[in-house]
């Protein structure tokens, strides 16, 4: 989810930039150009930060940021352990 404080115009611009960067990753990967691939990945990262999808959180609801936690090792570990194998 992107930062809701972004204007629709800015958000659209950033989404287009993100899609172009993702396409550039694929082009670089297919051409086996590591330098271009690294730059394209860096552009994806910069754009995701600008969108608010990475980097400092933009919300302030007091809830912990669990984006970097696995379900099996974080606060939901007990719940995850009780899931049937076919539900994972």
TORPA-4810 file (N, C-alpha, C, O; in nm, 3 decimals):
<nodes>
NODE_1_0.084_-0.117_0.000_0.000_0.000_0.000_0.089_0.124_0.000_0.186_0.132_0.075_X
NODE_2_0.056_0.216_-0.083_0.135_0.338_-0.090_0.087_0.440_0.013_-0.023_0.429_0.068_X
NODE_3_0.170_0.538_0.036_0.141_0.644_0.132_0.018_0.722_0.084_0.022_0.780_-0.025_X
NODE_4_-0.089_0.726_0.162_-0.210_0.795_0.120_-0.194_0.947_0.111_-0.281_1.015_0.057_X
NODE_5_-0.085_1.000_0.162_-0.062_1.144_0.153_-0.014_1.186_0.014_-0.011_1.305_-0.017_X
NODE_6_0.024_1.088_-0.069_0.066_1.120_-0.206_-0.055_1.164_-0.287_-0.164_1.108_-0.274_X
NODE_7_-0.035_1.264_-0.370_-0.144_1.304_-0.458_-0.166_1.195_-0.562_-0.072_1.121_-0.592_X
NODE_8_-0.285_1.183_-0.616_-0.308_1.081_-0.719_-0.213_1.096_-0.837_-0.168_0.997_-0.894_X
NODE_9_-0.181_1.218_-0.874_-0.089_1.242_-0.986_0.050_1.191_-0.953_0.112_1.123_-1.035_X
NODE_10_0.099_1.223_-0.833_0.233_1.178_-0.792_0.237_1.026_-0.780_0.333_0.962_-0.822_X
NODE_11_0.131_0.969_-0.722_0.126_0.823_-0.708_0.130_0.756_-0.845_0.206_0.661_-0.865_X
NODE_12_0.051_0.805_-0.940_0.051_0.748_-1.075_0.188_0.758_-1.140_0.235_0.664_-1.204_X
NODE_13_0.254_0.874_-1.121_0.388_0.893_-1.177_0.486_0.792_-1.119_0.566_0.733_-1.191_X
NODE_14_0.479_0.772_-0.987_0.569_0.677_-0.922_0.539_0.533_-0.961_0.632_0.453_-0.978_X
NODE_15_0.413_0.499_-0.977_0.377_0.363_-1.019_0.430_0.336_-1.160_0.481_0.227_-1.187_X
NODE_16_0.418_0.432_-1.248_0.473_0.416_-1.384_0.624_0.400_-1.380_0.681_0.319_-1.453_X
NODE_17_0.689_0.478_-1.292_0.834_0.467_-1.276_0.872_0.329_-1.222_0.971_0.270_-1.266_X
NODE_18_0.794_0.279_-1.127_0.820_0.147_-1.070_0.805_0.037_-1.176_0.890_-0.052_-1.185_X
NODE_19_0.700_0.045_-1.255_0.679_-0.056_-1.359_0.792_-0.052_-1.462_0.837_-0.157_-1.508_X
NODE_20_0.838_0.066_-1.498_0.950_0.078_-1.592_1.077_0.017_-1.532_1.152_-0.051_-1.602_X
NODE_21_1.100_0.042_-1.404_1.218_-0.014_-1.338_1.210_-0.166_-1.331_1.310_-0.235_-1.350_X
NODE_22_1.092_-0.219_-1.304_1.075_-0.366_-1.301_1.098_-0.427_-1.439_1.158_-0.533_-1.452_X
NODE_23_1.050_-0.359_-1.542_1.076_-0.408_-1.678_1.226_-0.404_-1.707_1.280_-0.495_-1.770_X
NODE_24_1.293_-0.299_-1.661_1.438_-0.287_-1.682_1.514_-0.400_-1.613_1.616_-0.447_-1.664_X
NODE_25_1.465_-0.444_-1.498_1.527_-0.558_-1.430_1.519_-0.681_-1.520_1.619_-0.751_-1.538_X
NODE_26_1.403_-0.706_-1.578_1.386_-0.822_-1.665_1.472_-0.814_-1.789_1.532_-0.914_-1.829_X
NODE_27_1.479_-0.698_-1.851_1.563_-0.679_-1.970_1.709_-0.706_-1.935_1.779_-0.776_-2.007_X
NODE_28_1.753_-0.649_-1.825_1.894_-0.666_-1.784_1.923_-0.811_-1.750_2.030_-0.863_-1.782_X
NODE_29_1.828_-0.877_-1.686_1.847_-1.017_-1.649_1.859_-1.104_-1.775_1.946_-1.191_-1.785_X
NODE_30_1.769_-1.078_-1.871_1.772_-1.159_-1.994_1.900_-1.134_-2.075_1.949_-1.225_-2.141_X
NODE_31_1.952_-1.013_-2.069_2.074_-0.982_-2.144_2.200_-1.010_-2.061_2.312_-0.989_-2.108_X
NODE_32_2.180_-1.058_-1.940_2.289_-1.093_-1.848_2.381_-0.975_-1.823_2.503_-0.990_-1.815_X
NODE_33_2.321_-0.856_-1.809_2.395_-0.734_-1.783_2.382_-0.702_-1.634_2.285_-0.640_-1.590_X
NODE_34_2.481_-0.746_-1.556_2.474_-0.730_-1.411_2.471_-0.583_-1.368_2.401_-0.548_-1.273_X
NODE_35_2.546_-0.499_-1.435_2.549_-0.357_-1.398_2.411_-0.293_-1.418_2.362_-0.221_-1.332_X
NODE_36_2.349_-0.321_-1.531_2.215_-0.267_-1.559_2.113_-0.327_-1.463_2.021_-0.259_-1.418_X
NODE_37_2.129_-0.455_-1.432_2.036_-0.520_-1.338_2.046_-0.457_-1.200_1.944_-0.432_-1.136_X
NODE_38_2.169_-0.430_-1.154_2.187_-0.368_-1.023_2.127_-0.228_-1.020_2.064_-0.190_-0.922_X
NODE_39_2.145_-0.151_-1.127_2.089_-0.016_-1.133_1.936_-0.023_-1.137_1.868_0.058_-1.074_X
NODE_40_1.882_-0.117_-1.211_1.736_-0.130_-1.218_1.679_-0.169_-1.082_1.575_-0.117_-1.042_X
NODE_41_1.746_-0.261_-1.012_1.701_-0.298_-0.877_1.709_-0.177_-0.783_1.620_-0.156_-0.700_X
NODE_42_1.813_-0.097_-0.797_1.826_0.023_-0.714_1.712_0.121_-0.743_1.661_0.185_-0.652_X
NODE_43_1.673_0.133_-0.870_1.562_0.221_-0.907_1.430_0.169_-0.851_1.346_0.247_-0.806_X
NODE_44_1.411_0.037_-0.853_1.292_-0.022_-0.791_1.289_0.016_-0.643_1.186_0.058_-0.592_X
NODE_45_1.401_0.001_-0.576_1.408_0.032_-0.433_1.379_0.180_-0.407_1.299_0.212_-0.319_X
NODE_46_1.443_0.269_-0.483_1.420_0.412_-0.465_1.272_0.448_-0.486_1.215_0.528_-0.412_X
NODE_47_1.212_0.388_-0.586_1.073_0.420_-0.616_0.979_0.365_-0.510_0.882_0.430_-0.473_X
NODE_48_1.008_0.244_-0.461_0.924_0.187_-0.355_0.935_0.272_-0.227_0.836_0.288_-0.155_X
NODE_49_1.051_0.326_-0.201_1.067_0.416_-0.087_0.984_0.542_-0.109_0.916_0.589_-0.017_X
NODE_50_0.990_0.598_-0.230_0.913_0.719_-0.261_0.763_0.693_-0.249_0.687_0.783_-0.211_X
NODE_51_0.719_0.573_-0.282_0.578_0.536_-0.270_0.535_0.510_-0.125_0.416_0.508_-0.094_X
NODE_52_0.633_0.491_-0.039_0.602_0.459_0.100_0.588_0.311_0.125_0.541_0.270_0.232_X
NODE_53_0.628_0.229_0.028_0.619_0.083_0.044_0.740_0.027_0.116_0.735_-0.085_0.167_X
NODE_54_0.848_0.102_0.121_0.969_0.065_0.195_1.017_0.189_0.268_0.973_0.301_0.240_X
NODE_55_1.107_0.168_0.361_1.162_0.281_0.433_1.080_0.311_0.558_1.007_0.225_0.608_X
NODE_56_1.094_0.432_0.607_1.022_0.469_0.730_0.870_0.455_0.712_0.816_0.484_0.606_X
NODE_57_0.805_0.411_0.817_0.660_0.395_0.809_0.594_0.533_0.803_0.644_0.629_0.862_X
NODE_58_0.482_0.540_0.732_0.409_0.665_0.719_0.284_0.667_0.806_0.217_0.770_0.817_X
NODE_59_0.252_0.555_0.867_0.135_0.548_0.952_0.178_0.561_1.097_0.294_0.537_1.131_X
NODE_60_0.086_0.599_1.181_0.116_0.616_1.322_-0.003_0.569_1.405_-0.070_0.649_1.471_X
NODE_61_-0.029_0.439_1.398_-0.142_0.384_1.473_-0.099_0.309_1.598_-0.182_0.250_1.667_X
NODE_62_0.032_0.311_1.626_0.083_0.244_1.745_0.108_0.095_1.727_0.166_0.031_1.814_X
NODE_63_0.065_0.039_1.614_0.085_-0.104_1.589_0.230_-0.127_1.545_0.288_-0.044_1.476_X
NODE_64_0.288_-0.239_1.586_0.425_-0.268_1.544_0.432_-0.296_1.393_0.335_-0.344_1.334_X
NODE_65_0.545_-0.266_1.334_0.566_-0.292_1.193_0.617_-0.435_1.178_0.731_-0.465_1.213_X
NODE_66_0.533_-0.523_1.127_0.567_-0.665_1.116_0.601_-0.706_0.974_0.606_-0.825_0.943_X
NODE_67_0.625_-0.611_0.886_0.652_-0.642_0.746_0.773_-0.730_0.726_0.776_-0.808_0.631_X
NODE_68_0.871_-0.721_0.810_0.994_-0.798_0.792_0.998_-0.924_0.879_1.106_-0.979_0.903_X
NODE_69_0.884_-0.968_0.927_0.877_-1.087_1.011_0.810_-1.201_0.936_0.710_-1.180_0.866_X
NODE_70_0.864_-1.320_0.949_0.799_-1.438_0.894_0.689_-1.482_0.989_0.703_-1.469_1.111_X
NODE_71_0.581_-1.534_0.936_0.471_-1.581_1.020_0.518_-1.690_1.115_0.471_-1.698_1.228_X
NODE_72_0.610_-1.773_1.070_0.653_-1.886_1.152_0.749_-1.847_1.264_0.772_-1.926_1.355_X
NODE_73_0.806_-1.726_1.258_0.903_-1.685_1.360_0.862_-1.561_1.438_0.925_-1.527_1.538_X
NODE_74_0.759_-1.493_1.394_0.717_-1.368_1.458_0.607_-1.391_1.559_0.592_-1.501_1.611_X
NODE_75_0.531_-1.288_1.586_0.424_-1.297_1.685_0.313_-1.396_1.646_0.232_-1.434_1.731_X
NODE_76_0.309_-1.436_1.521_0.205_-1.530_1.475_0.257_-1.673_1.467_0.195_-1.757_1.401_X
NODE_77_0.368_-1.701_1.531_0.431_-1.834_1.521_0.338_-1.945_1.568_0.330_-2.050_1.504_X
NODE_78_0.268_-1.925_1.678_0.178_-2.030_1.729_0.065_-2.056_1.629_0.033_-2.171_1.600_X
NODE_79_0.007_-1.950_1.578_-0.100_-1.964_1.478_-0.048_-2.039_1.356_-0.114_-2.131_1.306_X
NODE_80_0.070_-2.001_1.309_0.127_-2.064_1.190_0.156_-2.211_1.215_0.132_-2.295_1.128_X
NODE_81_0.208_-2.242_1.330_0.242_-2.382_1.363_0.119_-2.471_1.364_0.129_-2.591_1.339_X
NODE_82_0.003_-2.414_1.391_-0.121_-2.491_1.396_-0.193_-2.502_1.263_-0.295_-2.570_1.253_X
NODE_83_-0.141_-2.436_1.162_-0.202_-2.447_1.029_-0.175_-2.585_0.971_-0.067_-2.641_0.990_X
NODE_84_-0.270_-2.637_0.901_-0.247_-2.764_0.830_-0.148_-2.739_0.717_-0.145_-2.630_0.660_X
NODE_85_-0.067_-2.838_0.686_0.034_-2.824_0.580_-0.024_-2.774_0.449_0.037_-2.692_0.381_X
NODE_86_-0.143_-2.823_0.414_-0.202_-2.784_0.287_-0.257_-2.641_0.288_-0.295_-2.590_0.183_X
NODE_87_-0.262_-2.577_0.403_-0.311_-2.439_0.413_-0.196_-2.339_0.405_-0.221_-2.218_0.395_X
NODE_88_-0.070_-2.386_0.408_0.046_-2.295_0.406_0.082_-2.256_0.266_0.177_-2.181_0.246_X
</nodes>
